[in-house]
């Protein structure tokens, strides 16, 4: 099962980074290139423990739906989301946050299991792992940009 681990250093507070990471509205901004939309469950605001969101997006020219559920959450230190419905056999995404000096260390651990047996494994190696890693890096850069400026108020103000 492929695993992607990313570390992003952010000059902000734990609470802002944590909340931006679970913001449905920021997720939509960070995935504009795939036209990702929240179509069921929590469709805006901050997703919380035991809540679900169903995303619809276009990847590799194919419109897909994926439903994730927040299965663990301890604000502002970590949360985990897991796929409960979608094309993958499984997806588990852990989000961890730690304050070190003036920086927040945001760690993503993203594990997925593709369908289609051997062909799925080959696709992972040739294309999918790098594709998903780029999506996560882009998302983390958007979180960083919003957290380090006043932009965070555009999606968190009033939460």
C-alpha positions as CSV (number, residue, x, y, z in Angstrom):
1,X,0.0,0.0,0.0
2,X,1.6,3.3,-1.1
3,X,2.3,5.9,1.6
4,X,3.0,9.6,1.1
5,X,4.5,11.5,4.0
6,X,4.9,15.3,3.8
7,X,6.2,17.9,6.3
8,X,5.1,21.5,5.8
9,X,6.5,24.3,8.1
10,X,4.1,27.2,8.7
11,X,4.6,30.4,10.5
12,X,1.2,30.6,12.2
13,X,-0.8,29.2,15.2
14,X,-1.7,25.6,15.7
15,X,-5.4,26.4,15.7
16,X,-5.4,28.3,12.4
17,X,-3.4,25.5,10.7
18,X,-5.6,22.8,12.1
19,X,-8.8,24.6,11.2
20,X,-7.6,25.4,7.7
21,X,-6.8,21.8,7.2
22,X,-10.3,20.7,8.0
23,X,-12.0,23.6,6.1
24,X,-14.3,22.4,3.3
25,X,-14.1,25.9,1.8
26,X,-10.3,25.9,1.7
27,X,-10.3,22.4,0.3
28,X,-12.4,23.6,-2.6
29,X,-9.9,26.5,-3.3
30,X,-6.9,24.2,-3.1
31,X,-8.4,21.7,-5.6
32,X,-9.8,24.1,-8.1
33,X,-7.7,22.4,-10.9
34,X,-9.8,19.2,-10.5
35,X,-13.1,21.2,-10.1
36,X,-13.6,19.4,-6.7
37,X,-17.0,20.1,-5.1
38,X,-18.5,19.0,-1.8
39,X,-21.9,17.6,-2.9
40,X,-23.1,15.7,0.3
41,X,-22.6,15.5,4.0
42,X,-20.7,18.6,5.3
43,X,-20.4,20.9,2.2
44,X,-19.0,24.0,3.8
45,X,-17.3,25.2,7.0
46,X,-15.3,23.0,9.3
47,X,-15.7,19.2,9.2
48,X,-15.8,17.6,12.7
49,X,-15.5,14.2,14.3
50,X,-17.8,11.5,12.7
51,X,-19.0,13.9,10.0
52,X,-18.7,12.9,6.3
53,X,-18.2,14.8,3.1
54,X,-18.7,13.5,-0.4
55,X,-16.4,15.1,-3.0
56,X,-17.0,15.1,-6.7
57,X,-14.0,15.8,-8.9
58,X,-12.5,15.1,-12.3
59,X,-9.2,13.1,-12.3
60,X,-7.6,11.7,-15.4
61,X,-10.7,12.9,-17.4
62,X,-13.1,10.8,-15.3
63,X,-15.7,12.4,-12.9
64,X,-15.5,10.6,-9.6
65,X,-17.1,10.7,-6.2
66,X,-15.4,9.9,-2.9
67,X,-16.9,10.0,0.6
68,X,-14.6,10.6,3.6
69,X,-15.4,10.5,7.3
70,X,-13.4,12.1,10.1
71,X,-12.7,9.1,12.4
72,X,-10.4,10.8,14.9
73,X,-10.0,14.4,16.0
74,X,-8.2,16.1,18.8
75,X,-8.1,19.9,18.2
76,X,-5.5,21.3,17.5
77,X,-3.1,18.3,17.4
78,X,-4.5,15.8,14.9
79,X,-7.3,14.4,12.9
80,X,-7.8,11.4,10.6
81,X,-10.1,11.0,7.6
82,X,-10.9,7.7,5.9
83,X,-12.6,6.9,2.7
84,X,-15.9,5.2,3.3
85,X,-17.1,5.1,-0.3
86,X,-15.2,5.6,-3.6
87,X,-13.0,4.1,-6.2
88,X,-10.1,3.2,-4.0
89,X,-10.0,0.1,-1.8
90,X,-9.0,2.4,1.0
91,X,-7.6,5.8,1.8
92,X,-6.4,6.9,5.3
93,X,-5.1,10.4,5.7
94,X,-3.6,11.4,9.0
95,X,-3.1,15.1,9.7
96,X,-0.7,16.0,12.6
97,X,0.3,19.4,14.0
98,X,3.1,20.4,16.3
99,X,4.3,23.7,17.5
100,X,8.2,24.0,17.3
101,X,9.4,27.5,18.2
102,X,7.5,30.0,16.1
103,X,6.6,27.4,13.5
104,X,3.8,24.8,13.1
105,X,5.0,21.5,11.7
106,X,2.2,20.1,9.7
107,X,2.6,16.4,8.9
108,X,0.5,14.5,6.4
109,X,0.6,10.7,6.3
110,X,-1.5,9.6,3.3
111,X,-1.9,5.8,2.6
112,X,-4.0,4.4,-0.2
113,X,-4.9,1.1,-1.7
114,X,-5.8,1.2,-5.3
115,X,-8.3,-1.2,-7.0
116,X,-7.5,-3.4,-10.1
117,X,-4.8,-5.7,-8.5
118,X,-1.5,-5.8,-10.5
119,X,-2.6,-3.1,-12.9
120,X,-3.5,-0.8,-10.0
121,X,-0.1,-1.4,-8.4
122,X,1.6,-0.6,-11.7
123,X,-0.5,2.6,-12.1
124,X,0.5,3.6,-8.6
125,X,4.2,3.3,-9.4
126,X,4.0,5.0,-12.8
127,X,1.5,7.8,-12.2
128,X,-0.9,7.8,-9.2
129,X,1.5,8.2,-6.3
130,X,3.2,11.2,-7.8
131,X,-0.1,12.7,-8.9
132,X,-1.5,12.5,-5.4
133,X,1.7,13.8,-3.9
134,X,1.5,16.9,-6.1
135,X,-2.2,17.4,-5.1
136,X,-1.2,17.2,-1.4
137,X,1.8,19.5,-1.8
138,X,-0.4,22.1,-3.7
139,X,-3.0,21.8,-0.9
140,X,-0.4,22.3,1.8
141,X,1.0,25.4,0.0
142,X,-2.5,26.9,-0.1
143,X,-2.9,26.2,3.7
144,X,0.5,27.8,4.3
145,X,-0.3,30.8,2.2
146,X,-3.7,31.4,4.0
147,X,-2.2,30.7,7.5
148,X,0.7,33.0,7.1
149,X,-1.3,35.9,5.8
150,X,-4.7,37.4,6.7
151,X,-6.3,35.2,4.0
152,X,-7.3,32.7,6.7
153,X,-10.0,35.1,7.7
154,X,-11.7,34.5,4.3
155,X,-12.5,30.9,5.2
156,X,-12.4,30.8,9.0
157,X,-13.9,34.1,10.1
158,X,-17.0,33.4,12.1
159,X,-16.2,29.7,12.7
